[in-house]
Each structure stands twice: as structure tokens, then as C-alpha cells.
Amino acid sequence: MNNTIVGVDLAKNVIQVCIVKDNEVVSNKEIIPEQFMLWLLNTKPVTVVFEACGMSNYWKQEALKHGHDAKLVSARLVAMIRQNQKTDRNDALAVAQASQLADVNFINGKNFKQQEMQSIIRMRELALKQKVAVSQQITALLLEFNIRVSARQGGLSGVIQAVLEDADNGFAVAFRQALAATWQSYLSLLEGIKAYEVALERILKEHPECEKLLALEGVGVINAVNLYIAIGCSDIGVFKSGREMSACIGLTPVQHSSGGKVKIGSISKRARSHSLRSCLISGAMSIVNLMGKREPKTEKERWLKQLIERRGKLCAAIALANKTVRTAFALLTQGTEYKAQPLMA
């Protein structure tokens, strides 16, 4: 049995490699990425543990490709284990030590296709933030001239066109050109967001396992792709159940249990992915609002409507999002299809 564990701390231009054999540090040195690639190629299969970061998925894939047992550990766990001050040497050693803890939860890696999906999601999120920022800046700058944006004037688009076309408002040519350039930047962001959404729809159709998540209540293209990435179908087994997955996302109450007394608190503000939790709750809220306009048609909708009456819309939305994650986990791990149970007469 090979008792060698290699802790790897990844940086942009250098990689710290700590080799531990039989609980003793054999070496702990800094090398460049090209040298590390050669090391993976020429070294006999060992356990290589990476601290989860932006480049860890790529290096995990390369390590697996060369026959090594590759794993990822969370940066938070490494920080708790690390002794002395933060240095690359101490971090690499802490990575190796963290991997030897009893019942440690390793982070699920992503395959190449999932990385592509995640990149498109993040580019779309950035474009959305930039769109909101540009819109708010234009609105605030116009307000300094007492020009207010309202729906009666056609919204932001109508106000901008009116300002640019009004020759008697006193604005200089330079200001008009700057305003027009900013408006074109805003329109370009809208086009970019549409392009990202088209790309997501196209890549969704290339993955039938991901596409079947669209059958779930409150799950559109964005939520389907997010769930497919989060559950990590390339390495099922990191999460033992849908409940663990839901707790990781931040959709279950926090426990404060001690001395045999179980205390269940509220939903924690901590989450592995705030954007994923936000998207899931937003999708669930759309179904919750729909329940206020029509009668339930399925058993789940009847359960949801009763929960809304007892606990309110927000609590019902979180409960539905929780159930969505668990159902998605079951669909992807068991290879089944989702069919809502019709309401019995």
C-alpha cells in the first residue's frame, strides 16, 4: 500500500508541493507549473491533494489522467489546520494533513464540460452586475440635471432618446457623445446577456441529464445548469444524500445541539454558493406566487399551498427550493425521470 500523500498549494505562477510519506515530510519545495506537470507524468501513482481554488479543477483532471488519486479539500479546512503563519510551505503541509483527518469531506471536482457551463454562468452574472451598475449610474447622473426616469416617459430608453434628440436642453456636444457612448455600452451588455442565455440553452440540450431537471417546479435553464454543476455528476458520491447537498447550499435550518438536546435554528446566512441559493429561492418564489392565482393541480402544489397558508410565502419558497435540490440529487444519482403526481379527485 502506498502511504505517500502529496499536498499541493496552487498559485498563479508557482506551485508548492509537499510530499508526506509515513507521516514524515520528505520534501516541501516550490516548482513552476511545467515542472509539476512533468512530476505528475513521471511519478508513480500517489494520492495528490489540492486546496480548492480557481485552478484546482484543471490540475485534478491532469492528476487523474496520469493515474494519481486526486482530491480537493476546502480552503477553510486548510486554514483551520495550518500551523504558524500563512506561507506556501505551511499551506501545502496543511493540505496534506487535512486530507488525513477522519471522515473528512472532500470537495467535488468539476469535469471540463462543467467548467464550461460554470464559466458561461459567471460571465452572465458579471454582465448582469455591470448592466445594473451602468443603468443606475445613468439614472443618477440624469437626476443631477433634474431629469427623472419614469415608465410614462418610456423608461430609461425613452428618457435617453429624448435627451439626445432635444436640441434646446443646453447640453454640450461632448456631453451628448459621452451619454450616447454609455447608452451603447448598456445596450451591448443587454446583447451579451442574451448571447450567454442562448449559449446556456444550447449547452443544456447537449446534456440530457441536465435537461431533465427542467421538469422540476421553479427550475429554468439557469437553475438546471447550476444544479447540474453543484451536484457534480462527474464524481457522484461526495454527498451521501440530497439533504447533505441542500445543507451545503444553505437551504436547511442550522442545528445548535448539545448534551442530548436538539435545537433547530433558522436558515443560516452562510452558504457555499449565495448565487445558487438566491436563484433557487427566486425560482421557487415564482411558483409560490403562482399558487396565489390558481388552484393546485398536483400533490406537491397542494402541499405548497397549505404551507403558504401556515407559514407564509418566504418560508414556503425556501422549503420548495430545499425539496427541489433533494429531488434533483435523486434524479441525477438514480437516473430517474421526474413526473409530478396529479391531484386526486
C-alpha positions in Angstrom: 0.0 0.0 0.0 1.3 3.4 -1.0 1.3 5.7 2.1 2.6 8.8 0.2 0.4 11.8 0.3 1.2 14.9 -1.7 -0.2 18.2 -0.5 -0.3 20.9 -3.2 -0.8 24.6 -2.8 -1.6 26.2 -6.1 -0.6 29.8 -7.0 -0.7 31.8 -10.3 2.9 31.3 -11.3 4.3 28.7 -8.8 3.2 25.5 -7.1 4.2 24.4 -3.6 4.5 20.6 -3.4 4.7 18.9 0.0 5.4 15.1 -0.1 4.5 13.2 3.1 5.3 9.5 3.5 4.5 7.5 6.6 3.6 10.8 8.4 7.0 12.3 7.7 7.7 15.2 5.4 10.0 14.0 2.7 10.2 17.3 0.8 8.4 20.6 0.6 9.5 22.7 -2.3 8.3 25.3 -4.8 8.2 24.5 -8.5 6.8 26.0 -11.7 3.7 24.6 -13.4 5.7 23.0 -16.2 7.8 21.1 -13.7 4.8 20.0 -11.8 3.3 18.6 -15.0 6.4 16.6 -15.6 6.3 15.4 -12.0 2.8 14.1 -12.5 3.9 12.3 -15.6 7.0 10.7 -14.2 5.9 9.8 -10.6 4.3 6.5 -9.7 0.6 6.8 -8.7 0.2 8.5 -5.3 -2.6 10.5 -3.5 -2.4 14.1 -4.6 -4.5 16.6 -2.6 -5.1 20.1 -3.8 -6.5 23.1 -1.9 -9.7 24.0 -3.7 -9.2 27.2 -5.8 -9.6 28.5 -9.3 -7.1 26.2 -10.9 -7.7 23.1 -8.8 -10.2 21.5 -11.2 -7.7 21.6 -14.1 -4.9 20.1 -12.0 -7.2 17.4 -10.5 -8.1 16.4 -14.0 -4.5 16.2 -15.1 -3.5 14.2 -12.0 -6.3 11.7 -12.6 -5.3 11.5 -16.3 -1.8 10.4 -15.2 -3.1 7.7 -12.8 -3.0 9.5 -9.5 -5.7 9.6 -6.8 -6.6 13.3 -6.9 -8.7 15.0 -4.2 -9.7 18.5 -3.3 -10.0 20.0 0.3 -11.6 23.3 1.2 -9.5 26.4 1.8 -11.4 26.9 5.1 -10.4 23.5 6.4 -6.8 24.1 5.4 -6.8 27.5 7.3 -8.0 25.7 10.4 -5.3 23.0 10.2 -2.4 25.3 9.2 0.2 25.8 11.9 2.2 29.0 12.3 1.9 31.9 9.8 0.5 31.7 6.3 3.1 30.7 3.8 3.1 28.4 0.8 5.1 25.8 2.7 2.8 25.8 5.7 -0.3 25.7 3.4 1.0 22.7 1.4 1.7 20.9 4.6 -1.7 21.7 6.0 -3.3 20.4 2.8 -1.6 17.0 3.3 -2.6 17.0 7.0 -6.2 17.9 6.3 -6.6 15.0 3.9 -5.7 12.6 6.7 -8.5 13.7 9.1 -11.0 11.1 10.0 -14.2 11.3 7.9 -13.0 14.4 6.0 -15.4 15.8 3.4 -13.6 16.3 0.2 -14.8 18.8 -2.3 -16.3 17.5 -5.5 -14.3 18.5 -8.6 -15.8 19.5 -12.0 -15.1 18.0 -15.4 -14.2 20.0 -18.5 -17.8 20.4 -19.6 -19.0 21.5 -16.2 -16.2 24.1 -16.1 -17.5 25.4 -19.5 -21.0 25.7 -18.0 -19.8 27.4 -14.9 -17.8 29.9 -17.0 -20.8 30.9 -19.0 -22.9 31.3 -15.8 -20.2 33.6 -14.3 -19.8 35.7 -17.4 -23.6 36.2 -17.4 -23.6 37.1 -13.7 -20.9 39.7 -14.4 -22.8 41.2 -17.3 -25.9 41.4 -15.1 -24.0 43.3 -12.4 -22.5 45.7 -15.0 -25.9 46.3 -16.5 -27.4 47.3 -13.2 -24.4 49.5 -12.4 -24.5 51.3 -15.8 -28.3 51.7 -15.5 -28.1 53.2 -12.0 -25.2 55.5 -13.0 -27.1 56.9 -16.0 -30.2 57.4 -13.8 -28.2 59.2 -11.1 -26.4 61.4 -13.5 -29.5 62.5 -15.2 -31.2 63.2 -11.9 -28.4 65.7 -11.2 -30.0 67.7 -14.0 -33.5 67.1 -12.6 -34.2 64.6 -15.4 -36.2 61.8 -13.9 -36.7 58.3 -15.4 -40.2 57.1 -15.3 -42.4 54.5 -17.1 -44.6 57.2 -18.5 -41.6 58.6 -20.5 -40.7 55.2 -21.9 -38.3 54.2 -19.1 -34.6 54.7 -19.4 -34.5 54.2 -23.1 -37.2 56.8 -23.7 -35.5 59.4 -21.5 -32.1 58.9 -23.1 -33.6 59.3 -26.6 -35.4 62.4 -25.5 -32.3 64.0 -24.0 -30.2 63.2 -27.1 -32.8 64.5 -29.6 -33.7 67.7 -27.7 -31.5 70.4 -29.2 -32.8 73.1 -26.8 -31.9 71.4 -23.5 -28.5 73.2 -23.3 -26.3 70.1 -23.2 -22.9 70.4 -25.0 -22.0 68.1 -27.9 -19.3 66.5 -25.8 -21.8 65.5 -23.1 -24.2 64.1 -25.7 -21.5 62.0 -27.2 -20.5 60.7 -23.7 -24.1 59.9 -22.8 -24.6 58.1 -26.2 -21.4 56.1 -25.7 -22.6 55.0 -22.2 -26.0 54.1 -23.6 -24.4 52.0 -26.3 -22.4 50.2 -23.6 -25.6 49.4 -21.8 -27.2 48.1 -25.0 -24.1 45.9 -25.6 -24.4 44.4 -22.2 -28.1 43.5 -22.9 -27.0 41.8 -26.1 -24.2 40.0 -24.3 -26.7 38.7 -21.6 -28.9 37.3 -24.4 -25.9 35.6 -26.0 -25.0 34.0 -22.8 -28.5 32.7 -22.3 -28.6 31.3 -25.8 -25.3 29.6 -25.2 -26.7 28.0 -21.9 -29.8 26.7 -23.7 -27.6 25.2 -26.4 -25.2 23.5 -24.0 -28.2 22.3 -21.9 -29.5 20.4 -24.9 -26.1 18.6 -25.2 -26.6 17.2 -21.7 -29.8 15.1 -21.4 -29.1 14.6 -17.6 -29.1 18.3 -17.1 -32.1 19.0 -19.4 -34.4 16.7 -17.4 -34.1 19.0 -14.4 -36.3 21.5 -16.3 -39.3 19.3 -15.3 -38.9 20.4 -11.6 -41.1 23.2 -10.3 -39.3 26.6 -10.4 -36.3 25.3 -12.4 -35.4 27.1 -15.6 -32.3 26.9 -17.7 -30.1 28.8 -15.2 -31.2 26.7 -12.2 -30.9 23.5 -14.2 -27.3 24.3 -15.1 -26.5 25.5 -11.6 -27.8 22.3 -10.0 -26.0 20.1 -12.6 -22.7 21.8 -11.8 -23.3 21.9 -8.0 -24.2 18.2 -7.7 -21.2 17.3 -9.8 -22.3 14.4 -11.8 -18.7 13.6 -12.8 -18.0 12.4 -9.3 -21.2 11.4 -7.5 -20.5 10.2 -4.0 -19.1 13.3 -2.3 -22.6 14.0 -1.0 -24.2 10.9 0.5 -27.8 12.3 0.3 -29.8 15.1 -1.1 -30.1 16.5 2.5 -26.4 17.0 2.7 -26.4 18.7 -0.7 -29.3 21.0 0.4 -27.5 21.8 3.7 -24.3 22.7 1.7 -26.2 25.1 -0.4 -27.8 26.7 2.7 -31.4 25.7 2.5 -31.7 23.8 5.8 -32.0 25.1 9.4 -28.9 25.4 11.4 -28.5 23.0 14.4 -27.3 24.0 17.8 -27.4 20.7 19.6 -25.5 19.7 22.7 -25.9 17.3 25.6 -28.7 15.3 24.0 -30.8 18.5 23.4 -31.6 19.1 19.8 -32.1 22.8 18.9 -33.1 23.7 15.3 -32.4 27.4 14.4 -33.2 29.4 11.3 -31.7 29.3 7.8 -28.1 30.3 8.0 -26.7 33.3 6.1 -23.7 31.1 5.3 -23.8 29.3 2.0 -21.4 27.6 -0.3 -22.9 29.5 -3.2 -25.0 32.6 -2.4 -25.9 33.0 -6.1 -27.1 29.4 -6.4 -29.3 29.7 -3.3 -30.7 33.0 -4.5 -31.6 31.6 -7.9 -33.3 28.6 -6.4 -35.3 30.6 -4.0 -36.3 33.1 -6.8 -37.4 30.2 -8.9 -39.4 28.7 -6.0 -40.9 32.1 -5.3 -42.3 32.3 -8.8 -44.2 29.1 -8.1 -45.3 30.3 -4.7 -46.8 33.5 -6.3 -48.5 31.3 -9.0 -50.2 29.4 -6.3 -52.0 32.5 -5.2 -53.6 32.9 -8.6 -54.9 29.4 -9.2 -55.8 26.1 -7.6 -53.2 23.4 -7.1 -53.0 20.7 -9.8 -50.6 18.3 -8.3 -49.9 16.8 -4.8 -46.8 18.9 -4.4 -48.7 22.1 -5.3 -51.4 21.2 -2.7 -48.6 20.7 -0.1 -47.1 24.0 -1.1 -50.4 25.9 -0.9 -51.1 24.5 2.6 -47.5 25.5 3.6 -48.1 29.0 2.3 -51.2 29.4 4.4 -49.4 28.1 7.5 -46.0 29.7 7.3 -46.1 32.4 4.6 -44.6 32.8 1.2 -40.9 33.1 2.0 -40.8 30.0 4.2 -42.7 28.1 1.6 -40.3 29.2 -1.1 -37.3 28.0 0.9 -39.0 24.7 1.6 -39.7 24.2 -2.1 -36.1 25.1 -3.0 -35.0 22.5 -0.4 -37.2 19.9 -1.9 -36.0 20.8 -5.4 -32.4 20.2 -4.5 -33.2 16.8 -3.0 -35.3 15.8 -6.0 -32.6 16.9 -8.4 -30.0 14.9 -6.5 -32.2 11.8 -6.7 -32.7 12.3 -10.4 -29.0 12.6 -11.2 -27.8 9.9 -8.9 -30.5 7.3 -9.7 -31.0 8.1 -13.4 -34.8 8.6 -13.0 -37.3 11.0 -14.5 -39.4 13.5 -12.6 -43.2 13.3 -13.0 -45.4 15.4 -10.7 -48.2 13.3 -9.1 -51.6 14.6 -10.3 -54.0 15.8 -7.7 -56.5 13.0 -6.9 -60.2 14.0 -7.3 
